[in-house]
Amino acid sequence: MGSIPDPGGELAQPPPPPLQPPAATSFEDFQKQTSLMTSCTLLWKELSDHFTSLEQNLMKKSEALKLKLRALDDQTKKTLTVLDERETTIDGSVEIALEKVEKSKEAALGAFEQEGRHVVEPSSPGEVDDCEGLLMKLRSFCLRMDSKEFWRFVTGKKKELDVMREKMHLALVDCVDPAKFVLEAISEVFPVDKRGGDRGNDLGWACVLILESLIPVVVDPVIGKSRVLVTPTVKERAKDIAETWKASLEERGGIENVKTPDVHTFLQHLVTFGIVKKEDVDFYRKLVVGSAWRKQMPKLAVSLGLGDKMPDIIKELISRGQQLDAVHFTYEVGLVDMFPPVPLLKAFLKDARKAAATMLEDPNNGGRAANLASRKEQSALRAVLKCIEEYKLEAQFPPENLKKRLEQLEKVKIEKKRQPAAVPANKRTRANNGGPMPPAKAGRLANAYVSSFPAAPAYVRSPSHGQYPAGLPTYHSPQPMYGGLSPPANPYAYSPEAAPPPLSGSYPAPPMNYSPYGGYGNGVAPAYQQAYYR
């Protein structure tokens, strides 16, 4: 028999684990390796895309910097060229200016000697026979540097505005110091009106006329508008005047309440004397937008350095409902492709029709509301027709339908005038005979703002300015002109028959050729063909 092994002689060994198939182990390892490779691939792709994006951004920034550096180099070269030209031409320009001063001095001395030998009648703003007579009168004031009499004469010749615009710069050449002479001439009303409480007519038109006429006189005869030949003393005085006007804005009620003639005079003052400040660009923009309905504003805006802000200005005008003003700005700066004019004109007419329809809903005064609605639509139609004619838009916006609609409204207006007026039943009666009391005499409002600007052209101010009287739904409209007089604060204080129809922009006027200031450098008079003081 065999011997039985001792259980305590050797340690008990655990049973071996069951063997797994080799294929199962290899598949699990493969899955782990595959998952790890996928994660690494995705991470690598993410990192690669990130670095590629960084590289592209760096390349774009590098290209942008290169373009800026190139533009800066070009601008620096142009600036240096201009500075070199200004430096090399200053002697010649000064010699020309001194020759003019010497000639003016000799002419002034000769005029004084002639006056000493003859009895001179006091000057008066009376009638002048012809254009040459008016020019001789203006020259006599300029030769003597008699700015007060010059101002008095000009303000009394509003009817000869076109002639003075044509001849005044010829007279200002005879001044020994034209810039100083102009500042003294307009000092009665600008920067602060010194006429006291009874200021009478607004004379902003005269200030703008004189300032515009000074431009071809003071521009450099060699390099043109880039340099204005004004003495440092006069230029500092012009800057002080501009600061004084800005400081007086608070007394005028701020930018929102300042009168448009004052704004126009201030902006023209800056352009004429070349004292535009880059840090005040936003301030200029607010003034331009607030008086955008004036014909000269697009041109002044460019001269004030607002050319790069024109798209934003046009968008703001459109958002305010001033589509017609926006059209004038787009043509001035060449943004017609960005802001097509025809949709803007159609939107302007649509707003006018909506306003007219809203007026007709007034239940208290149907007759008067119908009259106001008709006049509002007629004014808008005339303005759009004038714009189509000026910018040659007949092919894009045929005016036939607009003309027919205007004829219909005018025909209805004529028929209403032919109808006998109905006498109200609640007339006051006299105490003595019981007869009807005569209507009270309509008086002019005491707070009416009077303007001496010429009649407005066929451009209406967009419907974001001014309001119709209380009791009617609000619709904004520009302040119209009545033969040079602005309407009272409430233009419908009287009955519609007594009140003149405030057809904004309904007066026909030829289109204006407002030539840029660049043409002054050659000594040619500016091509101002028609006054547009709106």
C-alpha positions as CSV (number, residue, x, y, z in Angstrom):
1,M,0.0,0.0,0.0
2,G,1.1,3.5,-0.7
3,S,1.7,6.0,2.0
4,I,-0.8,8.9,2.6
5,P,0.8,12.4,2.3
6,D,0.9,14.5,5.4
7,P,-1.5,17.5,5.0
8,G,0.7,19.7,7.1
9,G,3.8,19.0,5.2
10,E,3.1,21.5,2.3
11,L,1.1,24.8,2.0
12,A,-2.2,24.5,0.3
13,Q,-2.2,26.1,-3.2
14,P,-5.3,28.0,-4.4
15,P,-6.9,26.6,-7.5
16,P,-5.8,28.4,-10.7
17,P,-8.3,30.8,-12.2
18,P,-10.1,29.6,-15.2
19,L,-8.4,30.3,-18.4
20,Q,-10.1,32.9,-20.7
21,P,-9.9,32.6,-24.4
22,P,-7.0,34.6,-25.9
23,A,-9.3,36.2,-28.5
24,A,-11.5,38.0,-25.8
25,T,-8.5,39.6,-24.1
26,S,-7.0,40.8,-27.4
27,F,-10.4,42.5,-28.4
28,E,-10.7,44.4,-25.1
29,D,-7.1,45.7,-25.5
30,F,-7.9,46.7,-29.1
31,Q,-11.0,48.6,-27.9
32,K,-9.0,50.5,-25.3
33,Q,-6.3,51.3,-27.8
34,T,-8.9,52.4,-30.3
35,S,-10.6,54.7,-27.8
36,L,-7.3,56.2,-26.8
37,M,-6.3,56.8,-30.4
38,T,-9.7,58.4,-31.1
39,S,-9.3,60.7,-28.1
40,C,-5.8,61.6,-29.2
41,T,-7.0,62.3,-32.7
42,L,-9.8,64.5,-31.6
43,L,-7.5,66.4,-29.2
44,W,-4.9,66.8,-31.9
45,K,-7.5,68.1,-34.4
46,E,-8.9,70.5,-31.8
47,L,-5.4,71.8,-31.0
48,S,-4.6,72.0,-34.7
49,D,-7.7,74.0,-35.5
50,H,-7.0,76.3,-32.5
51,F,-3.5,77.0,-33.7
52,T,-4.6,77.4,-37.3
53,S,-7.2,79.9,-36.1
54,L,-4.6,81.8,-34.1
55,E,-2.3,81.8,-37.1
56,Q,-5.1,83.1,-39.4
57,N,-6.0,85.9,-36.9
58,L,-2.4,86.9,-36.6
59,M,-2.0,87.0,-40.4
60,K,-5.2,89.1,-40.7
61,K,-4.0,91.5,-38.0
62,S,-0.6,91.6,-39.6
63,E,-2.1,92.5,-43.0
64,A,-4.3,95.1,-41.3
65,L,-1.3,96.6,-39.6
66,K,0.6,96.6,-42.9
67,L,-2.3,98.4,-44.6
68,K,-2.5,100.9,-41.8
69,L,1.3,101.5,-41.9
70,R,1.1,101.8,-45.7
71,A,-1.8,104.3,-45.4
72,L,0.1,106.2,-42.7
73,D,3.2,106.3,-44.9
74,D,1.1,107.6,-47.8
75,Q,-0.6,110.2,-45.6
76,T,2.7,111.2,-44.1
77,K,4.2,111.7,-47.5
78,K,1.1,113.7,-48.7
79,T,1.3,115.8,-45.5
80,L,5.0,116.4,-45.9
81,T,4.4,117.3,-49.5
82,V,1.6,119.7,-48.6
83,L,3.8,121.2,-45.8
84,D,6.7,121.6,-48.2
85,E,4.4,123.3,-50.7
86,R,2.9,125.6,-48.1
87,E,6.4,126.5,-46.9
88,T,7.7,127.1,-50.4
89,T,4.6,129.1,-51.5
90,I,4.2,131.2,-48.3
91,D,6.5,133.9,-49.5
92,G,4.7,134.3,-52.8
93,S,1.3,134.3,-51.1
94,V,2.4,136.9,-48.7
95,E,3.7,139.1,-51.5
96,I,0.4,138.8,-53.3
97,A,-1.5,139.6,-50.1
98,L,0.8,142.6,-49.4
99,E,0.3,143.9,-52.9
100,K,-3.5,143.7,-52.4
101,V,-3.2,145.5,-49.1
102,E,-1.1,148.2,-50.6
103,K,-3.5,148.7,-53.5
104,S,-6.4,148.8,-51.0
105,K,-4.6,151.3,-48.9
106,E,-3.9,153.6,-51.8
107,A,-7.5,153.4,-53.0
108,A,-8.7,154.1,-49.5
109,L,-6.5,157.2,-49.2
110,G,-7.6,158.4,-52.6
111,A,-11.2,157.9,-51.6
112,F,-10.7,159.9,-48.4
113,E,-8.9,162.7,-50.3
114,Q,-11.8,162.9,-52.8
115,E,-14.3,163.0,-49.9
116,G,-12.4,165.8,-48.3
117,R,-12.7,167.9,-51.5
118,H,-16.4,167.2,-52.0
119,V,-19.4,167.3,-49.7
120,V,-20.4,163.7,-49.1
121,E,-24.1,162.9,-48.4
122,P,-24.7,160.5,-45.6
123,S,-25.1,156.9,-46.9
124,S,-28.4,155.3,-46.8
125,P,-29.8,151.9,-47.8
126,G,-32.0,153.6,-50.4
127,E,-32.6,152.4,-53.9
128,V,-29.6,151.7,-56.2
129,D,-30.1,152.1,-59.9
130,D,-28.3,149.0,-61.2
131,C,-25.8,146.3,-60.3
132,E,-22.8,148.5,-60.9
133,G,-24.3,151.2,-58.7
134,L,-24.7,148.7,-55.9
135,L,-21.2,147.5,-56.4
136,M,-19.8,151.0,-56.2
137,K,-21.8,151.6,-53.0
138,L,-20.4,148.4,-51.4
139,R,-16.9,149.3,-52.5
140,S,-17.2,152.8,-51.0
141,F,-17.9,151.2,-47.6
142,C,-15.1,148.7,-48.0
143,L,-12.5,151.2,-49.0
144,R,-13.3,153.3,-45.9
145,M,-13.5,150.2,-43.7
146,D,-16.9,151.5,-42.6
147,S,-18.3,148.2,-41.4
148,K,-21.4,149.7,-39.6
149,E,-22.7,151.5,-42.7
150,F,-21.8,148.4,-44.8
151,W,-24.0,146.3,-42.5
152,R,-26.8,148.8,-42.5
153,F,-26.7,148.9,-46.3
154,V,-26.7,145.2,-46.8
155,T,-29.5,144.5,-44.3
156,G,-31.7,147.0,-46.2
157,K,-31.1,145.3,-49.5
158,K,-32.7,141.9,-49.1
159,K,-34.6,142.3,-52.3
160,E,-31.2,142.6,-54.2
161,L,-29.9,139.4,-52.5
162,D,-28.8,137.7,-55.7
163,V,-27.0,140.8,-57.0
164,M,-25.2,141.2,-53.7
165,R,-24.1,137.6,-53.7
166,E,-22.7,138.1,-57.1
167,K,-20.9,141.4,-56.4
168,M,-20.0,141.5,-52.7
169,H,-16.8,139.5,-52.9
170,L,-15.6,142.0,-55.5
171,A,-16.2,144.8,-53.0
172,L,-14.6,143.0,-50.1
173,V,-11.3,142.8,-52.0
174,D,-11.0,146.5,-51.6
175,C,-10.8,146.2,-47.8
176,V,-7.4,146.7,-46.2
177,D,-8.3,143.7,-43.8
178,P,-11.3,141.9,-45.2
179,A,-11.5,139.4,-42.4
180,K,-11.5,142.0,-39.7
181,F,-14.0,144.1,-41.6
182,V,-16.5,141.1,-41.8
183,L,-16.2,140.3,-38.1
184,E,-16.9,143.9,-37.3
185,A,-19.8,144.1,-39.8
186,I,-21.7,141.1,-38.3
187,S,-20.8,141.8,-34.7
188,E,-24.2,143.5,-34.1
189,V,-26.0,140.2,-34.2
190,F,-23.3,137.5,-34.0
191,P,-22.2,135.9,-31.8
192,V,-24.8,137.7,-29.6
193,D,-27.6,139.9,-30.8
194,K,-26.9,143.4,-29.3
195,R,-30.1,145.0,-30.5
196,G,-31.9,144.6,-27.2
197,G,-35.4,143.4,-26.5
198,D,-36.9,144.7,-29.8
199,R,-34.7,142.8,-32.2
200,G,-37.0,143.0,-35.1
201,N,-36.2,140.8,-38.1
202,D,-33.7,138.0,-37.9
203,L,-30.6,138.9,-39.9
204,G,-28.9,135.5,-40.1
205,W,-29.3,135.6,-43.9
206,A,-27.1,138.7,-44.0
207,C,-24.4,137.1,-41.8
208,V,-24.3,134.0,-44.0
209,L,-24.2,136.1,-47.1
210,I,-21.2,138.2,-45.9
211,L,-19.3,135.1,-44.6
212,E,-19.8,133.2,-47.8
213,S,-18.6,136.2,-49.8
214,L,-15.5,136.5,-47.7
215,I,-14.3,133.0,-48.7
216,P,-12.9,133.7,-52.2
217,V,-11.2,136.8,-50.8
218,V,-9.2,135.1,-48.0
219,V,-8.3,131.8,-49.6
220,D,-4.7,131.5,-50.6
221,P,-4.2,132.6,-54.2
222,V,-1.5,129.9,-54.8
223,I,-2.6,126.7,-53.1
224,G,-6.3,127.4,-52.6
225,K,-8.7,126.6,-49.8
226,S,-6.1,124.6,-47.8
227,R,-4.8,127.8,-46.4
228,V,-6.8,130.9,-45.4
229,L,-4.9,134.2,-45.4
230,V,-6.1,135.6,-42.1
231,T,-3.9,137.4,-39.7
232,P,-3.3,135.6,-36.4
233,T,-5.0,138.3,-34.4
234,V,-8.2,138.1,-36.5
235,K,-8.1,134.3,-36.4
236,E,-7.9,134.3,-32.6
237,R,-10.7,136.8,-32.5
238,A,-12.8,134.5,-34.7
239,K,-12.1,131.6,-32.3
240,D,-13.2,133.6,-29.3
241,I,-16.4,134.5,-31.1
242,A,-17.1,130.9,-31.8
243,E,-16.5,130.0,-28.2
244,T,-18.8,132.8,-27.1
245,W,-21.5,131.5,-29.3
246,K,-21.1,128.0,-27.9
247,A,-21.2,129.3,-24.3
248,S,-24.5,131.2,-25.1
249,L,-26.3,128.0,-26.1
250,E,-27.5,127.4,-22.6
251,E,-29.3,130.8,-22.7
252,R,-30.8,129.8,-26.0
253,G,-32.3,126.6,-24.6
254,G,-29.6,124.2,-25.8
255,I,-28.9,122.6,-29.1
256,E,-32.5,121.5,-29.5
257,N,-34.0,125.0,-29.2
258,V,-31.4,127.1,-30.9
259,K,-32.7,128.9,-34.1
260,T,-31.6,127.5,-37.4
261,P,-30.3,130.9,-38.8
262,D,-28.0,131.1,-35.7
263,V,-26.7,127.6,-36.3
264,H,-26.1,128.3,-40.0
265,T,-24.2,131.5,-39.2
266,F,-22.1,129.7,-36.6
267,L,-21.2,126.8,-38.9
268,Q,-20.4,129.1,-41.8
269,H,-18.2,131.2,-39.5
270,L,-16.2,128.1,-38.7
271,V,-15.7,127.2,-42.3
272,T,-15.0,130.7,-43.5
273,F,-12.2,131.3,-41.0
274,G,-10.9,127.7,-41.0
275,I,-11.3,127.3,-37.3
276,V,-13.0,123.8,-37.3
277,K,-11.9,121.7,-34.3
278,K,-11.6,118.0,-34.5
279,E,-12.6,117.5,-30.9
280,D,-16.0,119.2,-31.6
281,V,-17.0,117.0,-34.4
282,D,-19.8,115.4,-32.4
283,F,-21.1,118.8,-31.5
284,Y,-21.1,119.9,-35.2
285,R,-23.0,116.7,-36.1
286,K,-25.8,117.5,-33.6
287,L,-26.1,121.0,-35.1
288,V,-26.1,119.7,-38.7
289,V,-28.8,117.1,-37.9
290,G,-31.0,119.6,-36.1
291,S,-30.9,121.9,-39.2
292,A,-30.6,119.3,-41.9
293,W,-33.5,120.7,-43.8
294,R,-31.4,123.7,-45.0
295,K,-30.0,123.3,-48.5
296,Q,-26.5,124.3,-47.5
297,M,-26.2,121.8,-44.6
298,P,-24.8,118.8,-46.6
299,K,-22.1,121.0,-48.1
300,L,-21.2,122.5,-44.7
301,A,-21.2,119.1,-43.1
302,V,-18.4,118.0,-45.5
303,S,-16.5,121.2,-44.9
304,L,-16.8,120.6,-41.1
305,G,-15.0,117.2,-41.4
306,L,-18.2,115.0,-41.1
307,G,-17.6,113.2,-44.4
308,D,-16.8,109.9,-42.7
309,K,-19.9,110.2,-40.5
310,M,-22.3,110.8,-43.3
311,P,-23.7,107.2,-43.4
312,D,-24.6,107.5,-39.7
313,I,-26.1,110.9,-40.2
314,I,-28.2,109.7,-43.1
315,K,-29.4,106.7,-41.1
316,E,-30.4,109.0,-38.2
317,L,-32.3,111.3,-40.6
318,I,-34.2,108.3,-42.0
319,S,-35.0,107.1,-38.5
320,R,-36.4,110.5,-37.7
321,G,-38.7,110.5,-40.7
322,Q,-36.5,113.1,-42.6
323,Q,-36.3,111.1,-45.8
324,L,-36.2,114.1,-48.0
325,D,-33.3,115.6,-46.1
326,A,-31.5,112.2,-46.3
327,V,-31.8,112.3,-50.1
328,H,-30.0,115.6,-50.3
329,F,-27.2,114.3,-48.1
330,T,-26.8,111.1,-50.1
331,Y,-26.3,113.1,-53.3
332,E,-23.9,115.5,-51.7
333,V,-21.5,112.7,-50.5
334,G,-22.1,110.2,-53.3
335,L,-23.9,107.5,-51.2
336,V,-26.8,107.0,-53.6
337,D,-26.0,103.3,-54.0
338,M,-26.1,102.7,-50.3
339,F,-29.2,104.8,-49.8
340,P,-31.4,104.7,-53.0
341,P,-33.4,107.9,-53.3
342,V,-36.6,106.5,-54.8
343,P,-37.6,104.3,-51.8
344,L,-36.8,107.3,-49.5
345,L,-39.1,109.6,-51.5
346,K,-41.9,107.0,-51.5
347,A,-41.6,106.6,-47.8
348,F,-41.8,110.4,-47.4
349,L,-45.0,110.5,-49.4
350,K,-46.4,107.6,-47.4
351,D,-45.8,109.4,-44.1
352,A,-47.4,112.5,-45.5
353,R,-50.5,110.6,-46.6
354,K,-50.7,109.0,-43.1
355,A,-50.5,112.3,-41.5
356,A,-53.2,113.7,-43.7
357,A,-55.4,110.8,-43.0
358,T,-54.9,111.2,-39.3
359,M,-55.9,114.9,-39.5
360,L,-59.1,114.0,-41.2
361,E,-60.1,111.9,-38.2
362,D,-60.6,115.0,-36.1
363,P,-64.3,115.0,-35.1
364,N,-64.3,118.5,-33.7
365,N,-63.3,120.5,-36.7
366,G,-63.8,118.5,-39.9
367,G,-63.6,121.5,-42.3
368,R,-60.3,122.8,-40.9
369,A,-58.8,119.4,-40.6
370,A,-59.6,118.6,-44.3
371,N,-57.9,121.9,-45.3
372,L,-54.8,121.1,-43.3
373,A,-54.6,117.6,-44.6
374,S,-54.9,118.8,-48.2
375,R,-52.2,121.4,-47.7
376,K,-49.9,118.9,-46.0
377,E,-50.2,116.4,-48.9
378,Q,-49.8,119.1,-51.5
379,S,-46.6,120.4,-49.8
380,A,-45.2,116.8,-49.8
381,L,-46.1,116.3,-53.5
382,R,-44.4,119.5,-54.5
383,A,-41.3,118.7,-52.6
384,V,-41.0,115.3,-54.1
385,L,-41.6,116.5,-57.6
386,K,-38.9,119.2,-57.2
387,C,-36.5,116.5,-55.9
388,I,-37.2,114.3,-58.9
389,E,-36.6,117.1,-61.2
390,E,-33.4,118.2,-59.6
391,Y,-31.8,114.8,-59.4
392,K,-33.1,113.5,-62.8
393,L,-35.1,110.6,-61.3
394,E,-37.9,110.6,-63.9
395,A,-36.9,107.2,-65.2
396,Q,-36.9,105.6,-61.8
397,F,-39.9,107.5,-60.3
398,P,-42.3,108.7,-63.1
399,P,-43.9,112.0,-61.8
400,E,-47.1,111.8,-63.9
401,N,-49.2,110.2,-61.1
402,L,-47.9,112.7,-58.6
403,K,-48.8,115.6,-60.8
404,K,-52.3,114.3,-61.4
405,R,-52.8,113.9,-57.6
406,L,-51.5,117.4,-57.1
407,E,-53.9,118.8,-59.7
408,Q,-56.8,117.0,-58.1
409,L,-56.0,118.5,-54.7
410,E,-55.7,122.0,-56.1
411,K,-58.9,121.6,-58.0
412,V,-60.8,120.6,-54.8
413,K,-59.2,123.6,-53.1
414,I,-60.4,126.0,-55.9
415,E,-63.9,124.6,-55.8
416,K,-64.1,125.0,-52.0
417,K,-63.1,128.7,-52.3
418,R,-65.9,129.3,-54.8
419,Q,-68.5,127.9,-52.4
420,P,-70.1,130.6,-50.2
421,A,-69.0,130.5,-46.6
422,A,-71.6,129.4,-44.1
423,V,-72.4,131.9,-41.3
424,P,-72.3,130.3,-37.9
425,A,-75.6,130.3,-35.9
426,N,-74.0,131.4,-32.6
427,K,-72.7,134.8,-33.7
428,R,-72.5,137.5,-31.1
429,T,-75.2,140.3,-31.5
430,R,-74.9,144.0,-31.0
431,A,-76.7,145.4,-28.0
432,N,-78.3,148.3,-29.9
433,N,-79.8,146.7,-32.9
434,G,-79.5,142.9,-32.5
435,G,-77.3,142.6,-35.6
436,P,-74.4,140.2,-35.8
437,M,-71.1,141.4,-34.3
438,P,-68.2,141.8,-36.8
439,P,-65.4,139.4,-36.3
440,A,-62.6,140.5,-34.0
441,K,-59.6,141.8,-35.8
442,A,-56.9,139.2,-36.1
443,G,-53.7,140.3,-34.5
444,R,-50.2,138.9,-34.9
445,L,-49.0,136.9,-32.0
446,A,-46.5,138.7,-29.8
447,N,-44.1,135.9,-29.6
448,A,-43.9,135.2,-33.3
449,Y,-40.4,134.4,-34.5
450,V,-39.7,136.7,-37.4
451,S,-37.2,135.7,-40.1
452,S,-35.9,137.9,-42.9
453,F,-34.7,134.9,-45.0
454,P,-35.9,134.7,-48.6
455,A,-38.8,132.6,-49.6
456,A,-38.1,128.9,-49.1
457,P,-37.5,126.7,-52.1
458,A,-39.4,123.6,-53.0
459,Y,-37.8,121.5,-50.4
460,V,-39.8,120.7,-47.4
461,R,-38.3,119.9,-44.0
462,S,-38.8,116.3,-43.1
463,P,-41.7,115.5,-40.7
464,S,-39.7,115.5,-37.5
465,H,-39.7,119.2,-36.8
466,G,-42.5,121.4,-35.5
467,Q,-46.0,120.5,-34.7
468,Y,-49.5,121.3,-35.8
469,P,-51.6,123.1,-33.2
470,A,-53.2,121.5,-30.2
471,G,-56.3,119.5,-30.9
472,L,-54.9,117.8,-34.0
473,P,-52.8,114.7,-34.1
474,T,-49.1,115.4,-34.0
475,Y,-47.3,115.5,-37.3
476,H,-43.9,117.0,-37.6
477,S,-43.2,119.5,-40.3
478,P,-40.6,122.2,-41.0
479,Q,-41.3,125.8,-40.2
480,P,-42.4,127.4,-43.5
481,M,-41.5,130.8,-44.7
482,Y,-43.9,133.5,-45.8
483,G,-42.1,135.8,-48.1
484,G,-39.2,136.1,-45.7
485,L,-41.3,136.0,-42.5
486,S,-41.5,132.9,-40.4
487,P,-45.0,131.9,-39.1
488,P,-46.1,132.7,-35.6
489,A,-45.8,130.1,-32.9
490,N,-49.3,128.9,-33.6
491,P,-49.8,129.3,-37.4
492,Y,-53.4,128.4,-37.2
493,A,-54.5,130.8,-34.5
494,Y,-56.9,132.4,-36.9
495,S,-59.5,130.8,-39.1
496,P,-58.2,129.0,-42.2
497,E,-59.4,131.8,-44.4
498,A,-57.4,134.4,-42.5
499,A,-54.3,132.4,-41.9
500,P,-51.8,132.1,-44.9
501,P,-51.4,128.5,-45.9
502,P,-48.1,127.2,-44.4
503,L,-47.1,125.2,-47.4
504,S,-43.6,124.3,-46.5
505,G,-41.4,124.2,-49.5
506,S,-44.2,125.0,-51.9
507,Y,-42.6,128.1,-53.4
508,P,-41.0,127.4,-56.8
509,A,-37.3,128.2,-57.1
510,P,-34.6,127.2,-59.5
511,P,-32.2,124.5,-58.4
512,M,-29.0,125.7,-56.7
513,N,-25.5,125.1,-57.9
514,Y,-23.6,125.4,-54.7
515,S,-20.1,125.1,-55.9
516,P,-17.5,123.7,-53.6
517,Y,-15.0,125.9,-51.9
518,G,-12.2,124.4,-54.0
519,G,-12.9,126.8,-56.8
520,Y,-11.9,129.9,-54.9
521,G,-8.2,129.4,-55.2
522,N,-8.2,130.5,-58.8
523,G,-9.8,133.8,-58.1
524,V,-13.1,132.9,-59.7
525,A,-16.2,134.0,-58.0
526,P,-18.3,131.1,-56.4
527,A,-21.1,130.0,-58.6
528,Y,-24.0,130.8,-56.2
529,Q,-26.9,131.0,-58.5
530,Q,-29.8,131.1,-56.1
531,A,-30.3,131.8,-52.4
532,Y,-31.8,128.9,-50.4
533,Y,-32.3,130.1,-46.9
534,R,-34.9,127.9,-45.4
